[in-house]
Amino acid sequence: MTSPSLARPHADVENARGTDSTARDAGLLLLRVALGLTMAAHGAQKLFGWFGGGGVDGTGQFFSVSGYPAGEAMAVVAGMSEVLGGLALTLGLLTPLAGAALLGTLINALAVKWGGGFFAPQGVEYELVLLVGAAALTLAGPGRYAVDRFLPLPRAHRSIHGALALALGVLAAVVVLLVRG
């Protein structure tokens, strides 16, 4: 018979701290689903014109007016990052990379809307909350209820994976912002 601390190496630490890992994992799942589906829907607006979006043409025009070269290509990149990153985040699939994809697009969204104050509709509060949520999930990992647990990769989320993914997302955003000029 295995002791609970051997079956779950951190069980004794969780109990000592009063942490309920099931509640934590359920909270991470809830956050992943809400943030991931929200971002995937935003991407579908850009790519397909769903949910009242502009599609590639309309979004491309917006990107061009906002100073990005090749507006339609940027609309496709942003839309794909949001759809694929959002769906992967929802599933808990390659969570650090999904978070990095969303982080990069959200940094650009903040840059475009910056200067309109904090509060919606012109402000950045919405984009900032989504960005912080994506960064938090990238650092915290997906929790137990995630596809990542079944992949033949390191099963335990390591903080280095999250930190490297955050750096990747920021680097990608900076490159795109430099192209924007």
JOLIN-V346750 format. One record per pair of residues at least 12 apart in sequence whose ideal C-beta (glycine too) atoms are under 10 Angstrom apart, sorted by the first residue. I is the first residue (numbers start at 0). J is the second residue. If there is no record, write none. Layout:
# JOLIN-V346750
i=I j=J
i=I j=J
This chain:
# JOLIN-V346750
i=7 j=20
i=8 j=155
i=9 j=155
i=20 j=142
i=20 j=143
i=21 j=142
i=21 j=143
i=21 j=144
i=23 j=139
i=23 j=142
i=23 j=143
i=24 j=140
i=24 j=141
i=24 j=142
i=24 j=143
i=24 j=144
i=24 j=145
i=25 j=142
i=25 j=143
i=25 j=144
i=26 j=139
i=26 j=142
i=27 j=91
i=27 j=94
i=27 j=135
i=27 j=136
i=27 j=139
i=27 j=140
i=27 j=141
i=27 j=142
i=27 j=143
i=27 j=144
i=27 j=145
i=28 j=89
i=28 j=91
i=28 j=141
i=28 j=142
i=28 j=143
i=28 j=144
i=28 j=145
i=29 j=142
i=29 j=144
i=30 j=88
i=30 j=132
i=30 j=133
i=30 j=135
i=30 j=136
i=30 j=139
i=30 j=141
i=30 j=142
i=31 j=85
i=31 j=87
i=31 j=88
i=31 j=89
i=31 j=90
i=31 j=91
i=31 j=94
i=31 j=97
i=31 j=98
i=31 j=132
i=31 j=133
i=31 j=136
i=31 j=139
i=31 j=141
i=31 j=142
i=31 j=144
i=31 j=145
i=32 j=88
i=32 j=89
i=32 j=90
i=32 j=91
i=32 j=144
i=33 j=88
i=33 j=89
i=33 j=129
i=33 j=132
i=34 j=85
i=34 j=88
i=34 j=89
i=34 j=98
i=34 j=101
i=34 j=128
i=34 j=129
i=34 j=131
i=34 j=132
i=34 j=133
i=34 j=135
i=34 j=136
i=35 j=81
i=35 j=84
i=35 j=85
i=35 j=86
i=35 j=87
i=35 j=88
i=35 j=89
i=35 j=90
i=35 j=91
i=35 j=92
i=35 j=94
i=35 j=97
i=35 j=98
i=35 j=101
i=35 j=132
i=35 j=133
i=35 j=136
i=36 j=85
i=36 j=86
i=36 j=88
i=36 j=89
i=37 j=81
i=37 j=85
i=37 j=88
i=37 j=89
i=37 j=101
i=37 j=125
i=37 j=129
i=37 j=132
i=38 j=80
i=38 j=81
i=38 j=82
i=38 j=83
i=38 j=84
i=38 j=85
i=38 j=86
i=38 j=88
i=38 j=89
i=38 j=97
i=38 j=100
i=38 j=101
i=38 j=104
i=38 j=105
i=38 j=129
i=38 j=132
i=38 j=133
i=39 j=78
i=39 j=81
i=39 j=82
i=39 j=83
i=39 j=84
i=39 j=85
i=39 j=86
i=39 j=87
i=39 j=88
i=39 j=89
i=39 j=101
i=40 j=52
i=40 j=81
i=40 j=82
i=40 j=85
i=41 j=77
i=41 j=78
i=41 j=81
i=41 j=82
i=41 j=85
i=41 j=101
i=41 j=104
i=41 j=105
i=41 j=108
i=41 j=129
i=42 j=58
i=42 j=77
i=42 j=78
i=42 j=79
i=42 j=80
i=42 j=81
i=42 j=82
i=42 j=83
i=42 j=84
i=42 j=85
i=42 j=86
i=42 j=100
i=42 j=101
i=42 j=104
i=43 j=78
i=43 j=81
i=43 j=82
i=43 j=85
i=44 j=57
i=44 j=58
i=44 j=78
i=44 j=81
i=44 j=82
i=45 j=57
i=45 j=58
i=45 j=59
i=45 j=61
i=45 j=62
i=45 j=73
i=45 j=74
i=45 j=75
i=45 j=76
i=45 j=77
i=45 j=78
i=45 j=79
i=45 j=80
i=45 j=81
i=45 j=82
i=45 j=104
i=46 j=58
i=46 j=74
i=46 j=75
i=46 j=77
i=46 j=78
i=46 j=79
i=46 j=81
i=46 j=82
i=47 j=78
i=47 j=82
i=52 j=74
i=52 j=78
i=53 j=74
i=54 j=71
i=54 j=74
i=54 j=78
i=55 j=70
i=55 j=71
i=55 j=72
i=55 j=74
i=55 j=75
i=55 j=78
i=56 j=70
i=56 j=71
i=56 j=74
i=57 j=70
i=57 j=71
i=57 j=74
i=58 j=70
i=58 j=71
i=58 j=73
i=58 j=74
i=58 j=75
i=58 j=77
i=58 j=78
i=59 j=71
i=59 j=72
i=59 j=73
i=59 j=74
i=59 j=75
i=59 j=77
i=60 j=74
i=61 j=73
i=61 j=74
i=61 j=111
i=62 j=74
i=62 j=75
i=62 j=76
i=62 j=77
i=62 j=107
i=62 j=111
i=62 j=179
i=64 j=111
i=65 j=107
i=65 j=110
i=65 j=111
i=65 j=112
i=65 j=179
i=66 j=110
i=66 j=111
i=66 j=176
i=66 j=178
i=66 j=179
i=66 j=180
i=67 j=107
i=67 j=111
i=67 j=175
i=67 j=176
i=67 j=178
i=67 j=179
i=67 j=180
i=68 j=178
i=68 j=179
i=68 j=180
i=69 j=178
i=73 j=107
i=73 j=175
i=73 j=178
i=73 j=179
i=76 j=103
i=76 j=104
i=76 j=107
i=76 j=171
i=76 j=175
i=77 j=103
i=77 j=104
i=77 j=107
i=77 j=108
i=77 j=175
i=78 j=104
i=79 j=100
i=79 j=104
i=80 j=97
i=80 j=99
i=80 j=100
i=80 j=101
i=80 j=102
i=80 j=103
i=80 j=104
i=80 j=105
i=80 j=107
i=80 j=168
i=80 j=171
i=81 j=100
i=81 j=101
i=81 j=104
i=81 j=105
i=81 j=108
i=82 j=100
i=83 j=96
i=83 j=97
i=83 j=100
i=83 j=101
i=84 j=96
i=84 j=97
i=84 j=98
i=84 j=99
i=84 j=100
i=84 j=101
i=84 j=102
i=84 j=103
i=84 j=104
i=84 j=105
i=84 j=133
i=84 j=168
i=85 j=97
i=85 j=100
i=85 j=101
i=85 j=104
i=85 j=133
i=87 j=100
i=87 j=101
i=87 j=141
i=87 j=146
i=87 j=147
i=88 j=100
i=88 j=101
i=88 j=132
i=88 j=133
i=88 j=136
i=88 j=137
i=88 j=141
i=88 j=145
i=89 j=141
i=89 j=145
i=89 j=146
i=90 j=141
i=90 j=144
i=90 j=145
i=90 j=146
i=90 j=147
i=91 j=136
i=91 j=140
i=91 j=141
i=91 j=142
i=91 j=143
i=91 j=144
i=91 j=145
i=91 j=146
i=91 j=147
i=91 j=148
i=91 j=149
i=91 j=150
i=92 j=141
i=92 j=145
i=92 j=146
i=92 j=147
i=92 j=149
i=92 j=150
i=93 j=141
i=93 j=145
i=93 j=146
i=93 j=147
i=93 j=150
i=93 j=152
i=93 j=160
i=93 j=164
i=94 j=136
i=94 j=137
i=94 j=139
i=94 j=140
i=94 j=141
i=94 j=142
i=94 j=145
i=94 j=146
i=94 j=147
i=94 j=156
i=94 j=160
i=94 j=161
i=94 j=164
i=95 j=136
i=95 j=137
i=95 j=138
i=95 j=140
i=95 j=141
i=95 j=147
i=95 j=156
i=95 j=157
i=95 j=159
i=95 j=160
i=95 j=161
i=95 j=162
i=95 j=163
i=95 j=164
i=95 j=165
i=95 j=167
i=95 j=168
i=96 j=137
i=96 j=160
i=96 j=163
i=96 j=164
i=96 j=167
i=96 j=168
i=97 j=133
i=97 j=136
i=97 j=137
i=97 j=141
i=97 j=147
i=97 j=164
i=98 j=132
i=98 j=133
i=98 j=134
i=98 j=135
i=98 j=136
i=98 j=137
i=98 j=138
i=98 j=139
i=98 j=140
i=98 j=141
i=98 j=161
i=98 j=164
i=98 j=165
i=98 j=167
i=98 j=168
i=99 j=133
i=99 j=134
i=99 j=137
i=99 j=161
i=99 j=163
i=99 j=164
i=99 j=165
i=99 j=166
i=99 j=167
i=99 j=168
i=99 j=169
i=99 j=170
i=99 j=171
i=99 j=172
i=100 j=133
i=100 j=137
i=100 j=164
i=100 j=167
i=100 j=168
i=100 j=171
i=101 j=129
i=101 j=130
i=101 j=132
i=101 j=133
i=101 j=134
i=101 j=136
i=101 j=137
i=101 j=168
i=102 j=129
i=102 j=130
i=102 j=131
i=102 j=133
i=102 j=134
i=102 j=136
i=102 j=137
i=102 j=164
i=102 j=165
i=102 j=166
i=102 j=167
i=102 j=168
i=102 j=169
i=102 j=171
i=102 j=172
i=103 j=130
i=103 j=133
i=103 j=167
i=103 j=168
i=103 j=169
i=103 j=170
i=103 j=171
i=103 j=172
i=103 j=173
i=103 j=174
i=103 j=175
i=103 j=176
i=104 j=126
i=104 j=129
i=104 j=130
i=104 j=133
i=104 j=168
i=104 j=171
i=104 j=172
i=104 j=175
i=105 j=123
i=105 j=125
i=105 j=126
i=105 j=127
i=105 j=128
i=105 j=129
i=105 j=130
i=105 j=131
i=105 j=132
i=105 j=133
i=105 j=134
i=105 j=168
i=105 j=172
i=106 j=126
i=106 j=130
i=106 j=133
i=106 j=134
i=106 j=168
i=106 j=169
i=106 j=171
i=106 j=172
i=106 j=173
i=106 j=175
i=106 j=176
i=107 j=126
i=107 j=171
i=107 j=172
i=107 j=173
i=107 j=175
i=107 j=176
i=107 j=179
i=108 j=123
i=108 j=125
i=108 j=126
i=108 j=127
i=108 j=129
i=108 j=130
i=108 j=172
i=109 j=123
i=109 j=126
i=109 j=127
i=109 j=129
i=109 j=130
i=109 j=172
i=110 j=123
i=110 j=126
i=110 j=172
i=110 j=173
i=110 j=175
i=110 j=176
i=110 j=179
i=111 j=123
i=111 j=126
i=111 j=176
i=111 j=179
i=112 j=124
i=112 j=125
i=112 j=126
i=112 j=127
i=113 j=126
i=130 j=168
i=130 j=172
i=133 j=165
i=133 j=168
i=134 j=161
i=134 j=164
i=134 j=165
i=134 j=168
i=134 j=169
i=135 j=161
i=136 j=161
i=137 j=156
i=137 j=160
i=137 j=161
i=137 j=162
i=137 j=163
i=137 j=164
i=137 j=165
i=137 j=167
i=137 j=168
i=138 j=156
i=138 j=158
i=138 j=160
i=138 j=161
i=138 j=162
i=138 j=164
i=138 j=165
i=139 j=156
i=139 j=158
i=139 j=161
i=140 j=155
i=140 j=156
i=140 j=157
i=140 j=158
i=140 j=160
i=140 j=161
i=141 j=156
i=142 j=156
